[in-house]
Amino acid sequence: MKAFLGFVKKEFYHIFRDRRSLIILFGMPIVQILLFGFAITNEINQVKIAILDRSKDATTQEIIHRISNSPYFTVTQLIEKESDITAVFKKGMVKAVIQFEPHFDEKLLREHRASVQIVTDATDPNTANTISNYITAILKDYQRDLNQNVTNFSTITPQIRLAYNPEIKSVFMFVPGVMTVILMLVSAMMTSISLTREKEMGTMEVLLVSPLKPYQVIVGKVIPYILLSLINATVIILLSIFVFGMPVKGSFMLLGAESLLFIITALSLGILISTVAKTQQTAMMISLMGLMLPVIILSGFIFPISSMPVILQVLSNLLPAKWFIIIIKGIMLKGVGIGSLWKESLILLGMTLFFIFLSVRNYQTRLES
Amino acid sequence: MKHIEWVIEVSGLTKTFGDFTAVDAISFKVQKGEIFGFLGANGAGKTTAMKMLIGISVPTSGAARVAGYDVFTESEKVKKHIGYMSQRFALYDDLTVKENIAFFGGIYGLGKDRIQKKSKQLIEELGMESEANSLVRSLPLGWKQKLAFSVALLHDPKVVFLDEPTGGVDPITRRQFWEMIYKAAHLGTTVFVTTHYMDEAEYCDRVSMMVNGAIEALDAPHRLKEKFGVESMNEVFLKLARA
């Protein structure tokens, strides 16, 4: 036991004396979460738009007023002719132009039908989509107010409620993803590097000749990373609560326990990598290419799994990250308990056992040769 | 007549990898306090043979006892009573001299007091007082080598295995290193050393020459030279390798 504690202490020396690993361990989580939280977002905010009002009556004024009063848009330009639309887009000054047809008010009264054209700059398709949705929503809102006094109208009004994320904050989507990526990176990459480092330096051989059992060597090397990853997970959760207002509706205990499970899954992957990689460089490349990229692309962190081609959807099931993202979203946003998450948790547990089994097998064949 | 204490007893030890026989039924005995040179060209099988003796490779067949324990069934006990120094003088670069000593003492289960005492004594003997708290990274290669050897002896093993311990160091440091080996042997530690420097073979009490996985010659250096009618161990080696 004492020998074991000495081992853990030595591992902490390695970590704290290497500036590079310190930056990866503590700098990156904070930078990533802030980056994803603030910079990368699907939300729109104060988008500049231009108006081409060819009617200039009370109704169009009212609609323009509503649009410019919303926090999403600022009307920066009023243009006079249709040919100006292309001009303002080319200059890149606005993201959308709203055009009202002539005699808007009159048409609305007499024919109960008037047209508004929304032109968006679709060089950025996501933003264009969001902008047109938001403007349509404002128009519908106005229309509803207009029809309030009319009783003989039969209309179907959809009541849309966005459950669990009513304001469609993208942070709610990114926090679970970033947390997953960081835990994966710290746990898998750092352990695989630190284990291959011992191989490269020749110290692994000395350790294997010592009375320490191989599993003690591995556990001793892995424990510091479990502790540091737990600290990281806590920092990320605290940042997401206090900086981004993300809720934790479920139990903190469960969130902690599931995070620990995922950390161990990632560590066992790291150990597995170290059994095949001969150098630190290889270990890093395998971790980055083999783990990070699939986690970012296939786990549902950025691109929704349901809209992927079937083959990729099937592949995504093999990623521990996918299941962990489902678990944290469930706990933080929906507030569900283990009763709804046992399946995902079991999958993670099964994967962990499988990785450990493979590592032990690889390790033994290596010892034999 | 004094009873001879055998520290290493090997008979018919064999290791095969598929069709390839790396170590072919080798047998030898090493007694307490002896400096035993384990010689051979690269690829002759000496590293494989040594790996079986230190318990990190399982023999295919044969029998071996090291420090009084069977390497097949009591490898844990074997590990407690042997020391090992790899050819890379493996120490932790980013730990200080003292921290390295404390760490390796710790994994051999030495108590805190004993580690402290040993550490002080060892640093004094090596004349490294002013480097005790420097990172091993900053030490010259020769110092690392001496430190690694001392660390391998920290838990007073019955036998210490040295895998090409003098690779890459200058002749003066090599000479100093052999003085440390003599001192350890004089104090009763058996030294099992692999090398391909034939001049070093002259310093050993007995040497074995391995060719293609088998031991072709085993005796004291002067007897081997007599037997082959040559002047140096190098010539003995060449005669054997060409036979």
Contacts between the chains, C-beta under 8 A, distances in Angstrom:
chain1	res1	chain2	res2	distance
A	2	B	106	6.6
A	2	B	109	7.3
A	3	B	106	5.2
A	3	B	107	4.8
A	3	B	108	7.6
A	3	B	109	5.7
A	6	B	102	7.1
A	6	B	103	5.8
A	6	B	106	3.3
A	6	B	107	6.7
A	7	B	103	7.7
A	7	B	106	7.5
A	7	B	107	6.7
A	10	B	92	7.0
A	10	B	95	6.7
A	10	B	99	7.4
A	10	B	103	4.9
A	13	B	92	7.9
A	13	B	94	6.7
A	13	B	95	5.8
A	13	B	99	6.7
A	14	B	92	7.5
A	14	B	94	6.0
A	14	B	95	8.0
A	17	B	94	4.7
A	18	B	94	6.8
A	201	B	88	7.0
A	201	B	90	5.9
A	201	B	92	7.6
A	201	B	93	7.1
A	202	B	86	4.9
A	202	B	87	7.7
A	202	B	88	3.7
A	202	B	90	3.8
A	203	B	90	4.4
A	203	B	91	7.4
A	203	B	92	6.4
A	205	B	56	7.1
A	205	B	84	7.9
A	205	B	86	5.3
A	205	B	90	6.7
A	206	B	84	6.3
A	206	B	86	5.9
A	206	B	90	4.8
A	206	B	104	7.9
A	207	B	107	7.2
A	208	B	56	5.0
A	209	B	54	5.0
A	209	B	55	6.8
A	209	B	56	6.0
A	209	B	79	6.4
A	209	B	82	7.3
A	209	B	84	4.2
A	209	B	161	8.0
A	210	B	79	6.4
A	210	B	104	7.7
A	210	B	107	4.9
A	210	B	108	6.4
A	211	B	76	6.6
A	211	B	79	4.7
A	211	B	80	4.9
A	211	B	107	7.1
A	211	B	108	6.4
A	211	B	109	6.8
A	212	B	107	5.2
A	367	B	56	6.5
A	367	B	57	7.1
A	367	B	58	7.9
A	368	B	57	7.2
A	368	B	58	6.6
A	369	B	17	6.7
